[in-house]
Amino acid sequence: MPHISLPVDRRRFLQLLGVTGALTALPAALGTSTARAAGRTDTPPDATAATYHRVLLQHTRWSETQWDEAKGYYTDKDFGFAVVLGHAVLLTHGTYDSDLAGIDRETLKQRTLATLRHFAVSNRLTGGTQWGRKLFFDTTFQSYFILAARLLWDDLDAATRTAVDTITREQAAYTTALGTGDDPDSGDWTPNGPMGGHGGDTKLEEMGLYAQTLAPALAWAPDDARRSAWASAYGTWSRNEAGLPPADLANPARVDGVPVSDNTARNLYDTFIVENHGSFGPHYQEELWRTSGRNAAHFLAAGRPLPEVLTAQPNAQPLWRTLLGVMSDAGEPLMPMVNDREHLYGRDVIPLAFLAQVAGDRAAARAEEELAARLEAYQKYPPEYRLAKFSGEPKYEPEARAELAISYLLHVWAAAAGRHVRPLSRAELFDRAAGVTDFGTGPGLVSHQTPAAWAGVVTKPGFVKFAWQPAHDDWLFRLSGGTPMFLPATSGKVASRTVRLYESVRDGFDGSATVLRLGTGFAGYTTLPTGAVVYATDGTAAGEGHLEVHNLTMPGVAGLDGARSYRFEEGSATVRAKDTAPAAGSGRVDELTFAATSVRHVRMLGVRPDPTYGYSLYAVEVRAGADGPDLARGRAATASSSDTGKGPALAVDGDAVSRWAVSRADRTRADSWWAVDLGSVQEIDGVTLRWEAAAGRAYRLQGSADGDHWDDLVSWPTPAVSSRGGWLDVDGRAGFVVRGGEHPLAVYDDTIVLADGPAASLVVEGFPGASAASLRALVRKSAPTADGDAVRAALTDGHLSLFNLSASPVTTHVRVEQTGARRAVFEGTQTVTRDGIAYEAALDAAAACLLAPRLTLVPLSGKALPTGLRVQVLDGATVRLSGPSCRLRVEAQGHGAAPYPHDDLALGRNVFPTSPLPAGMSDPAAAVDGDPRTAWTPGPDGRLVVDLGTERAPRTVEAEWNHGDAPAAQVELSRDGITYESAGHMAGHGRTRRLTPTGTARYVAFKVAGTARPGTRLVRLSVR
């Protein structure tokens, strides 16, 4: 099993890691690679490691809550005993500070050793019955436990050492004996054999865990006769973790001596994204490097070389690229779907530490520094000292401690190896991460990362939203799980999804244009290269333009200073954080008063439900005067829907524990209602609503004389902001311009509603970091207008967004006002008007487009361009003019005229092999990046595959080499990336060779025969 050698003297490395002792003097039964650790007081090797050390010390105050005094060890509940790894690091590294830890060093040491002794013999692999051997998830904590024992080896008695060694070896034997089968103790957890799986629930995590159970034995038991079988199983599981057959079959590179093309599993979508729990989960995509970090710690602590697969994981680079595409400013990926893994800072450290300190990735190093910079502020936020809060499972807390300890050790390793990874700057990070991707209808995600913001479209059922995070600030807008964004609810049923991407290499700019056809109407979204977004709707539900704001008191984290400020046309408002108020979802009592009015019927009409459970009321009490009787008690009640056994009458039965609740199907319905008939017309002036946990986030209380015609009595809550000025500045971090709406925009506590009223047409422009002055100026500018009723338009940062919010194709004129004599013109046909242009738009049904200004026309006569001048822009370098004569200058956008959009189907597409690359081959993406300064070196018998994204009918394949002595090459076509057929050999002379294939294909392979002469490189591979 080939390894990567550490560029550091082993004795020096063991000294730095805290491992000492004469290896040859160890008992033979424990193996010659056994290492012993002694307590030391070294200095953390860098500032980030020093942060980890302080955080571990402070976290010890939480870990001591896991101590069971009666039993004499740390609890096994939720694997609390795994705190021993953090203890072991503190006992062997850095200066121990009892004031920070809340416990003296000697007591901590004795408790840790007692826990190691107990759990070493209570493990199932040593004859115990309490824990262990069970792959999911005992073995993860077993890995931490073994590492802790090794760090404290000198302090363990012989029996405990023997037990730890037995656990290490026999776990590997147990896993290997399973072959590719399931662990019978782990319920329905399965890697699905060697084939894996990707839809809904990736098997990347499961395969990684199988490998993880083998790593400790490979590190600590090199003398075992069974080692070769363990190594083979470890390699198979590890290499297949990120398996994707079309990519793997195209990769002859060897990892630990085995070709990547031998992989069998498919654990990824073909757009390099993974799902878990039914949706895209960045936390689980990071699992590839989380298990790698755990495994690496054993090899490094044992002073043994790393298996090659740890730093040459097949397809790891494009998976990391996907995560960079949703990266926040805090080093944690944004999570627009899965809602139980966000802001788990303590658990997000180890993937970044591994990528940065072991793999040497500069982007990961920046992300790790950003996360570390927020870690202490996060830890101080209630519940204080914890490392995994806001979401997740109880076992994540001891796990976070263990992984922070491992991350510290990875920094020690990097220092021992003399490695220092220079992080990218924040600007460099987001420049590198910038790009736009449609991950497909399966994952249901369009992601657009720019230097100024992240934006996305989510169409996965239950998570449907138009997401936006200005400045990549993961503490600005709430965007995970069922939290709505722009659309009033995430429960919309997507009947159709039309997406058009714009990519820099092909179109000259990055952007996207999407229209969703929902059961209640149409909504569209464009994302711009500036970070701005445009939302357009024909009115899908009440409360359009819904966004929720994080508002916390977390000193040290930008924006979380205890309040959010809003500026709008009529003034400003500040909303204080409610950190100490009951959490959303707890029971609430609303006491509503209003001017006395005579009604017979009273109704609660929902506006915004609890995002999980909708609306549920224990009681509704109606009175005339504060001391008056409850006029609703025992009266007839009705509702829009009811859950089984929770009918509307239960809200007026006088029983404090019975309640009405909406039906399960209607939990996400915003306008659910409950009503009571008072029996006759009564004068009332107050209503009390006693909510269950499913407390309505917003609603209107209405009265009626006949039960048919309703008038608003009062709304809840009272908005902090209600403005008809058409713009809103959110804390100086985001700005909105609202056009075409008939309702005011409002802010209720930490919820923004840009159309506070019933469903209505709306266009919203969102700007990252816009000032109040700029927003005020923007709202005063005229917006584009379309002749067609179904078309919405916006001119935002110079880009024209057009939406057809109908089920039929539309051809219409769009009038775009422009000031001055110059006229910016867009791809397509337009006519110059006195005050701008009239653009001729042709839009497919339920579709949108985003048009960048391709050219600018400047009159040379000093006068305005003549009205009626017809301008046809064919591309970014070609324009046709007709109509009145005039003299003008045509200016290109940016750095010069370029014929965007290009028709090359291969430009910017995914290319295989991905990573690692075969010997002698450079990155094949250089052949399709549109940059003549980059090129692909094929190496011996080099073969690259271009994924066109969808099945096409290529008519020309063209290869441009860096010199005329080009090697022979052939083209192969495939529909599935598995089976290929030859399309023929490239023909021609000189630097450029061509082939005219027949048939259809999604994958186009380009194969070089033999070994080209030194220095031969492919500058461009085009498919048209």
N, C-alpha and C positions, 0 to 999 in steps of 0.2 A: 504494500500500500504506500505509494509515494507520498512524501510530505514536503511542506515548506519549512525550510530550516530557519531558525531564529537568528538574526544577525547580532547575537550577543553571547558572550561567554556564559555558559550555564551556571557556573558558580556565582558569577556576578548577578545574574538574573534571579537566582534563588535568594540571594541576600536582599535584593530590592523587594522581592515579593514577601519576604518574611519567612522564608523556608530555610531551615538549616539542618545540619546533621550529616554524619558520614554515612553515605548510602550503603556502602559495603558492609556496615555493621548492623544493618537492619535484619530482623528475622527473615529467613528465606521464605517462609510461608506467606509473608505479606508482599513479596515481590521486590525486585531491586529498584523499581521506580518510585517506591514509597518515599514520601518527603515528610519532614517534620517541621513544624512551625514554632517559633519562639516569639514571645512578646517583645515589641520594639517600639521606639518612639521616633520614627523617621518623620520627615516633613512631606506632606502631600506634594506630588511632583509638579502640579500646575494649579492655576486658580480654579478651574472647574472641579478638579479632584478635591481641592480644599473645601469647596462648597458641598460636595457630596459628603465629605467627612463631617462637617458641621451639621448637615441635615440628618445624618445617621445618629449623631450624638443626641440631637433634639428629639428624634423619633424614638429614642430609647424610652422616653417618658410614656409613649404609647405601648411599646413592646412590653413594658413592665406590667401593664394591665392584663397581659396574657399569662402572667405567673399564677400558678395554682398552689397556694401555700400548703393546702391540705395534702396534695399529692406530691409536692416537691419537685415539680417540673412545669415547663410552659405547656399550656393547654394543647390538646389535639383538635379542639373545636376550630373548624375552618383553617386547619393546619397552622395554628398560632405558633407552634414550636419552631416553625421555619425562621423565626426571628434570630435563631442562633447564628445564622450566617452573618448577619449584620453585626452581632455581638463579636463574632470571631475576628472580623476585620477591625473593629474598634480595639480589641484586645491585642492585636498584633501590628497595628499600623497607626501612625500619628500620635499625637499627645491626647491622652484621655482626659476629658474635662467632666468631672462629676457634677458640677453645677449645671452644665448644659444637659447632661444625661439624666439627672435626677436620681442617680444611684451611684454608690461608690464602686470603683473598679473591681475590688476583690469580691464583693457580693455578686456583681454581674458575672464574673468569671465562674464562681462556684455554682450559680444557677445554670449557667450555660453548660458546664461540664456534667451537672446532674441530669440535665435534659438529654444530652448526648448519650449518657450511659443508659438512661431509661429507654429511649426510642431505638437505640441500637439493638436491644434484645427483645423489644416488643414488635419488631418488624416481622412480617410473615415469612420473609426469606431467611430469618434466623430462628424460626420456630415460634414466633409470637403470633398474636391474632389482632393487634390493634390497628395496624396500618401497613402500607408497603406493597410492592409487587404490582398492584393494580395500575395499569398503564394510565388510565384517565381518572384522576390526575394525581394520584399518590406519587407517581414517579417524578413529577416536576419538583415536588417538595423534597423528595428523596435525593434528587440531584443537589439541591441546596444543602441538605443535611450532610451528605458525604463531603462536600467541599468544606463546610464548617469544621467537620471532624479532622480533615487533613490539615487545615490551618492551625488547629490546636493539638496536633498529633502528640507532641511531647508531653502534654498534660493528661493524656488519656491512659487509662490502665490497659493492661494486655488484653483482657477479655473484651473490652469495648473496641479496641483496635481490630481484634479478630472478627468481631461481629460486623464492623463497618466494612472490612475487606470482604466478608461473605456477602453482604448486601450488594456490594459493587459487582462482584463476579456473577452471583447467581441471578441478579436482575438481567444481565446481558444474556446469560444462558436461557432464562425464561423467555425473553423476547425473541431470541434466535429460534427457539423451539416452536414458536408460533408460526414461523415462516412468513407468509403474507396473509395469514388468517387473523381473525379478531381475537381480542383478549376476552375470555368468557366472564371475567370479573368486571368488565367495563360497560355493561349494558349495551346500548345500541351505538356506542361510539365505534367507528370503523374507518379504516383508510380505504375501504372498498378494494382490497387486494392491490395488485400492482397497477390497476387501471386508474385509480383515483376517481376524482369527480370535480366538477367546477360549478354547475348550475345550482344556485341557491345556497350551497354549503360546500366550499372548497375543501379538499382533502389535504391541502398544503399543511395545515396545522397538525392533522393526524399523522401524516408521514413524518413531519418534523419531530413529533413526539416519540415515535418509534425509534428514530435515530438518536434522540436525546437519551433514551434509556440505555443505549449502548456506549455512549461516549465516556462515562466515568471508568468503565472497565478497560477500554482501550487506552486511557490515560494512566490508570493506576495499576493495572495488572498485565504488564507486557509479557510476563513469563508464563501466562496461562496457555495450556495446550489448545484451548478452544478459541484463541484470539483470532486466528485467520477467519473462522466462520463469523465471528462478531464483526470483524472489519468488513467482510463482504456484505453482510446485512446492513451495516451502517452506511456503506457507500451507496448501496441500492436505494435505501430510503432517502438519503440526503440528496442524491442527484435527481431524484424524481419529485422532490418537494414542489418545485416550480415548473413541473412538466407541462409542455405544450407541444404535441406531436409535430405540427407543421414546422415549428422552429427547431425542435430537437433532431428530427430526421434530417434536417439540412446541416447539421453540425457534427463533423467528424472529430472535433477536438476531444482529447482524452483528459479526463479528470480522475486522478488517482488510478491511472492506467486503463480506464474503461471509457469507450467512446460515448459522448453525449447521445449519439444517435441510437444507442441501445436503450434509452429511456422508454418507458411504457405508459407513463401516467399522463393524464390531462387534468390539471388542477387549476388552470387559468382560462379565462375567456381569451379569444384570439386578439383582443385589444390590450392585453396585459393588465388585467384587473381581476380581483377576486371578490367573491361573495361569501358572506357567512351570516347565518340567521336570516337568510332570504334577501339580503341586500348588500351593496358595496360596503365593506367594513375596513377602512384603512388600518385599524388596530390589528386586524387579522392578516392583512397584507404584510404588516411589519413582523409578523410571526416568523418569517423566514430568517430575519436577523436577530430576533429575540432568542430563538433556540440556538442559533449560531453563537451568540454571546455566552449563553449558559455552557455550551459545549466547549467553547474556546477556553473558558476559565479553568476547566479541569486539565486540559492539555498544558496550558501555560503554568498553572500551579504545580503540575507534576514535572515541569521542565522538559516536556516532550514537544517535538515538532507538531504543528497543526496539520491535520489532514488537508489535502489540497482543496477539497470541496468547500471548505469553510470560506475560502477567499476566491473560489472559482465556481460559484453556484450557477448552474445553467439558468439563463434568463433573468438573473438578478438585476442586471442593469436596467432593462426596460421596466421591470416592476418598481424599481426605485424612481425611475423617471415619472411613472404614474403618480407616485406619492408626492414628488416635488410639484407636480401639476396641481395638487390640492393642498400644498403646504401653507401653514399659517405663519405669522410673524413670531410665534412662540415655539417653533420647532415641533409642534404637534400637527398632524394632518387635520384639515377641516373634515367634518363628518356630516354630510347633508342627509344621510339616511339613518343608519343604525343609531339608536338613541340611548344606548346604555354603556357607551365606552368613551364619551367625550370628556375632556379635561381630567383624564387620569394621569396627571403629570408624572407621578412616581413610576408608573408602569410604562411610560413612553421613553424613558431614558436609555434603557439597555440597547434597543435597536440602533439608536443614534451613536451611542458609545462604541458599539461594535463596528459600525460602518466607518466611523471616524478614526478610532484608535487602532483597529486591526486592519481594516480594508483601506484606510488612508483616503477616504472620500472627503474632499474639501467642503462640499455642500452639506454633508452630514455634520462636519465639524462646526459649521456655522449654526446649523439647527440645534446641535447639542449645546452650544454656548448660549443660544437664546433661551432654551428651556431651562438650563441651569441658572440663568440670571433671574428667572421668575420663581424658582423652586422654593426659596425660603419665604417669600411673600405668600405663596400658595400654602405652604406648610403652616403659617401662622393663622390663616383664615380658619374660622370654626368649621368643623371640630379641629382644634389646634393640634399640631404635631402629626396629624395624619398625612399620608402621601398619596392616597387614592380616595378622592372624595368627589361628590356631585353625581357619580354614577358607578356602575360596576357591581361586583360581588364581594362579600366579606373576605373571602380568601385572597382578594387582591392586595389587602393591606400587608400581610406578612410577605407576600410575593414581591410587592414593591420594595420592601426593605431589602430583601435578598438580592434583587436585581440592581438596586442602587449600590449595594456592596460589590457586586460583580463589576459594575461599571467603574467603580473606583479601582478595582484590581486591573482592569483593562488599561487604565491610565498609567498605572505602575508598570505594566508590561511595555507600553509605548516608551516610557522614560528609560526603562532598562535596555530597550533595543536602540536607544538613541534616536527615536523617531519623534518628529514634531510636525504635525499636520497643520499647515497654515490655513485657517478657515477663510472661505470667501467672505467678502463684506456682505451686508444685508442686500445692498443694491445688486451685487454680483449674483447672489443667490437667486433673486427673483428674475434677473435677466436670464439666467440659465434655466430657470423653471418655466419661463414664459412659453406659451403655446396653447393651442386649442385642439380638443379631441372629442369626437363623438364615439363613446364607448359602445354604442349599439343599443338596440331595443331591449336586449336581455338584461344587461346591467342597468339600463335606463338612466344614463348620465351623459350629459354634455358638459365638459369642463373647460373653462377658459381662464388661464392664469396670465396676468399682465404684471408689469412692474408696479402698478398702482392698486390693483385689486384682484380678487378672485370672484368669478361668477360661474353659475352653473344652472342647468335645467335638469330636473329630476322627474322621471316619469314612472318610477317603480311604484306599483300599487301601495297605497298607504303613506307614501312620502312625496306626493306630487307637489312640486313647488318650483318657483324661479328664485334661485339662491344668489346672494350677493354678500361679499365681505370686503368692504373698502379697506385698503392698507393691509389686507390679509390679517386683520385684527380679530383673533378668535374670541375676544371678549367684547365685541361690539354688538352684532346682531346674533340672536339665537337662530341656529339653522339646522340643528340635528333632529332626527326622528320625526314626530308628528307636528313639529312647530311649523305653522304656515309662514310662507314668505311671498309677498305680493298677492298670490292667490289667497282668497279668504280661508281656505281649508286645504288640507293635504289629502283629503279623501276623494278628490275628483276622479271620475272614471275616464281614462284617456281612450277615446275612440279612435283617434289618429294622431300621429306625431310626425311632423314634417320639419326636418332640420337641414339647414345649409351651412356648411363650414366655409370659412375664408382663412387661408393659410398664407403666411408671409412668403414662403418659397414659391407658391403657386399664384397667389392673388396680390401679393405686395403688402398685405396686412393680415393680422389675425383678428378674427371675429366670428360671430355665429348669429344665425337668424332662425328662430323656431316658432312654430304655431302649433298649439295643442287644440284639438277638437274634444271638448269635454261634454258630459251629458247635459250640462246647463248652458253651454255657449262656447265661445272661442276666446283664447287668450294667446298672446304672442310675446316674444322676448328677444331682444337683440343685445349682444355683448360686444363692446367696442375695444379697439386696441388701446384706448386711453384709460381703460378701467371703468368707464361709464357704462350704464345699461339703460335700456328703454323697455318699459312694460306697457302693453296695450291690451285692452279687453273690451268686449261688447257687453260686459256685465254678467259675470258667471254666478254671483251670489252677493248678498249684502256684505258690506265691509270690505270692499276692494282695496288693494294696496296695503295688506296687513304685514307688519313687521314687528318683532319683539326685540327689546333691547336688554342686554345684560346691564344690570345696575347693582353693583356690590361695593362694599367697603373693603378693599384689599390693597392697602398701601404698598407701593412698590411695583404695581402693575398699571401701566398707562391706561387711563380712562376709568379705572375702578377706584375713584376717590370719594365715593359715598353719594354721588349725585350725577345726574345727567341734565345738561342744559339744552334748551330748545329756543331757537329764534325763528320768528315768522313775521308776516307783514304787520300785524297789529302790535307786536311787542316781543316779549321773551318770557320764558317760564323755566323753573328748575324743579325737577322731580327727585326727591330724596330717595336714597336706597332704603329698602325695607328688609335689611339683613336680619333684624330681630323680630319681624312680623311673622305670623304663621305662614308656612310654606304654601305655595299654590297647591290646591287640591285638598287642604284641610277644611273642616267644616267652617261655615261662616254664617253670621246673622246680619241681614241688611234691614235697617230701620229706615223706611222711606216716608217722607212727608211731602205734602203738596197742598195747593189751595183747595179748599172744600169744593167738592163737585158731586153732582147727582148721577149715579150710574146703577145699573142692575148687574152688569157683568164686569168682572175684573180679569185681566189676562197678563201673564208674563210671556213676552215674546222675545225669544232668544236672539242675540246678535253675535256673540262669540261663546262657544261652549268650552267646557273643560276639554283640553285636546285629547284626553284619553277616554273619559267616560261621559261626556256630554253634559246633561242637566239632571239633577236629582234633588227633590225637596222633601224635607221632613214635614214642614208645615208652612201654610200661608194663612196669615191672620189679617183680617180687614176690619178697620175701626173708624169710628167717628169720634175723634178726641182720644187723647192718650189713655184715658181711663175707661173708655167705652168697651162694650162687649165685643167679642169676636163675631162679626157678622157672617163670616165664611164657614164657621164650625158646622159640620154636618150637611152642608149644602151640596148640590149636584156639581160635580167637577168633570171636566173633559180635558183631553190633551191630544197633541198631534200624534203621539205614539206612547206606548207603555211597555216596559219589560214585564216578563212573566211574574205574576205575584206582586207587582208594584204599580197598581193602577192609580189613576189620578185622584180617586176618592181618599186615598191614604194620606194625602197632604192636608185634609180638612177633617180627619177623624178624631183629633185630639190625642192621639197616641204619639208620644215623643220618639218612639223607635221605628214606627212604620213609615214608609216613604213612597213617593212616586219617583219613577225613573224612566227616562226615554228608552225605547227599545234598543237592543244592541246594534241593530242595523242603522239607527239614527243617531248614534253617539257623536258622530262627527258633523251632523247636520246643524248648521248655524241657527236656522230660524225655527227650531222646535218651539212648541208653546204649551202652556198649561193655563186653563181658565176655570173660573167658578161662577155659577149663577147664584146671586144673592137672594133670589126668589121674588124680589120686587125692587123698585128703584129706591136706592138709599143714598143719603148724603154721607160721603166719606172724606177723610183727609189724611189717612195713614195706612200703610201696609207693611207688615213684617214678613220677610222671607227667611226661613230657617233651612239652610242648605246642608246637604250631605257633602262628602268629599268632592263629588262632582258639582262644584259650585260654578254657575255660569260666570264666565269672565266679563260678559257685558250683556245687557238686556234692556228692554223697554217695558215699563209697566203701563198698561192701557186700560181704558174704561169704555163701556158701551151701554147704550140704553136698550139695544135690541139684539146684541150678539152678532151682528153683521157688520156694523160700521163702528170702527174703533178710533179713539183719539188717545194720543200719548198723554199720560199723566206726569211721568217722570222717567228719566233714563238713569241707569246705573252702569258704571260709575260716572261721576261728574268728570268731564275731561279736564286735564291740566291745560290743554291747548285746544282751541277750536278756532279755525282760521279759514277765511275765504280768500286769502291773499295769493294762494296758488304756489307757495313755496315753503319749505321747512328745512332749517339747518339743525342737524342732530349733533350736538356737542362739538361742533367744528370738525367732525370726522366724516360726515356724509351729508349730502344735500339732495333735496328732491324738488323738482318742478312738476306741478300737476296741471294738466291741460284737459279741457273738454268735460270736466266733471261738474255735476250739478250739486254735489254735496260738499260740505266743508271737510277739510282735513282735521284730524284730531289726534291727541295723545291722551290715552287713559293709562295712568301709572306708567308702566314700562312697555305699553303696546301702542304702536303707531297705526292709525287707520287713515289712509290717504283719500278715502271717499266714505265718510261716516254717514251711511244711510243705505237704503235698499240698493239692489243690484243696478248698476248703471255703467254706461260706456265711460272709458277713462284712458288717458295716456299719461304715463309717468316717466320722467327722465331722472336717473340717479347719477350723482356726481361724487366721486371720492374726494374728500377734503375740500369741498367748495366753501367759499366764504358767504356770509349773509349778503354782502354787497353784490357778489357775482350772481347769486341766485335771484336777487331782486332785479338785477339787470336782465337776466335771462327770461324771466317770466314776462317782462315787458316787450320782448321781441315777438314778432308774429311767428306762429308755427306754420309749417306746411299744411296745405289743405288739399283734399282730393275731391274730385267730382263724384266719384262712386261712394255710396253710403257705407259700404262694407270695408272701405280702406281707411286705415289710420296711418298717420305719417308723423315723423319727428326729424328735425335737423339738430343733431347733437354732436358737439365737438367736430363740426364740419361733415359728419357722416349722415347720410340719409337713410332712415329706417322706414320701410314700407311693409304694412301688414294687411293681408286679405283675410278678414275675419268672417268668412262665409264659406259655404260648401260648393261654390261655383267659381270658375275662373273669372277674372276681372281684368278689363282693359280700361284705363282711366287716365286723366291728366292730373298731375300733382303740381300745385303751384308753390314754388319755393322762393320766399322773399330774400333778396340779397341787397345790401346797401353799397353805395359807391359805384364806380364804373366797371370794376372787375367782375367777372362771372366765373365762379367755379362750376365745372360741368362734370357729369357722372357718366359712367359706362351706360351706353344706350343712346336714345334720341331725346332731345329737348329743344325747346325754342326759347330764344331770348325774349323777355318781356320788359316793360318799362321799369319794373321794380324787382326783377329777378329772372327766373326761368320757369317754364312750364314743362315738366318732365312727363314723357309718355311711358306710363307703367303698364306692364302686362304681368299679372301675377296668377299663378296656379291656384286652384282651390285650397283654402286653409294653408297658405304658405306666406313666407316673408322673405325679404331680401335686405341686405345691408350694403349700401353703396358708398365707397370712398370717393372723395373728389379726385378724379384722375388727372384733370388738366385745369388750367385757369386761362381764360381769354382776357387779354388786356388791350383796350383800344389805343391806337397810336395817334389818332387825330386829336386827342385831348377831349373828345366828346364821348358820349355814351355809345355803347354798341347798339346797332340799329335793332329796333323791335322787329320780330319776325325772322331774325337770323336763325336758321335751323342748324343744329349741331348734332352730329352723330359721332359718338366716341366709340371706336371699335375696340381699343385697348388703351393701355397707359402710354402708348407712343404714337397712336394713329387717330386722327380726327378728320371727318369730312364736314365741310361747311357748304351751305347753300342758302339762297335767298338774297337779301339786300347786300350790295357791295360795301366793303369797308376795309380798312387797314387795321390789322391787329397783330399782337404777339401771342403765341401759345407757350405757356410756361408749364413745365412738368412739375409734378409733386415730388417732394423729397429731394434726392440727390441727382435726379435726372430721369429722362424718359425711359421706361421699360415696358415691354409689351405685355403687361399683366391684363387678364389672367392667362397663364400658360396652359396648353392643352396636353402636356406630358402627364400621362396617367401614373408614372412611377415617382414623380416628384414628391419628396417628403414622406413617402410611404414607409411602413415597417419593412425592414430588410433582415433576412436571416443569412448566416448565423448571427445570433445576438451576442451572448457572452456565456462562457469564455470563447475566444477565437482560436481557430486551428493555427498550428505553428506556421509562421511565415505570412499569415494573412492579416491585413489591417481592417479597420472597421468598414464593412461594405456600405454603410449608410453614406459614406463620402461619395459614392457613385450616383446617389439620387438626391443630394442636398442642394443642387442648383448652383453650387459654388465652384467656379473653374479653378480655384486655388487649392481645392482638396481633391483627393483621388484615392482609389482603392487599389491596394496591392494584393493580388489574388493568392500568391503563394502556390505551392505545387498542387496541380489539379484543382485550383480554386473554383468554388461554386457559390454563387449568391442567389438568393431567392427574394423577389419583390412581391409583397402582398398588396394587391391592388385594392383591397378592402371589400370588393364585391366582384361578382363575376362580370367580366367585360369581354368584348370581342376585339382584341388587339390586331391592328393591321400593319403596324411597323414596329420593329424593335431595332434600336440604333445604339451602337457603342462607339464612344469617342475615347481613343487612347492618347497617351502623352507623346507618342511618336508613331511613325509609320510602320515600324516592324512589329505589328501587333500579333499576338499569338492566335492560333486557331481557337474558335469557340463555337459552342452550339447552344440553342435555346430549347428549353423544355417547358411544357404547359401542364397545369394541373387545376382541377376545380376544388379539390379538398386539401391540398398541401401534403397529401400522403402518396398518391399515385400520379406519376408524371409520364407524359408522352413526348417524344422528340418532335420539335417543330422545324428542325433543320439547322444548318450551320450558317454562321454569319458570313456574308460575302462582301467583296469589294477590296479596294486597295487604299493605302494611306492610313491616316489616323482614324477615319470614320468607317465603320462596317455596318451593314444593314441586313435585315431579314424581314420577309413578308410572311408572317404565319397565317394559318387558317384556324377556325374554331374559336371557342370561348374558354376563358380561364380566369381564375382569381389569382393564381400564383404563377409567376413567370420566373423560371430559373435560367441563369446565365452561367455556363460551365466552360472553364478554360482547359484546354488540353495540355497536359504536361506542365513543365516549368518554363515560364517566360524568362527572357533574358533579364539580368539584373536591372533594376530601376524602372521596369515596365509597370505602368499604373493605368487604371481605367478612370478617366476623368468624368465620364457621364454615361449612364445607361438610361435611355429614354424608351417609353412605350406609348404608342399613340394608336 
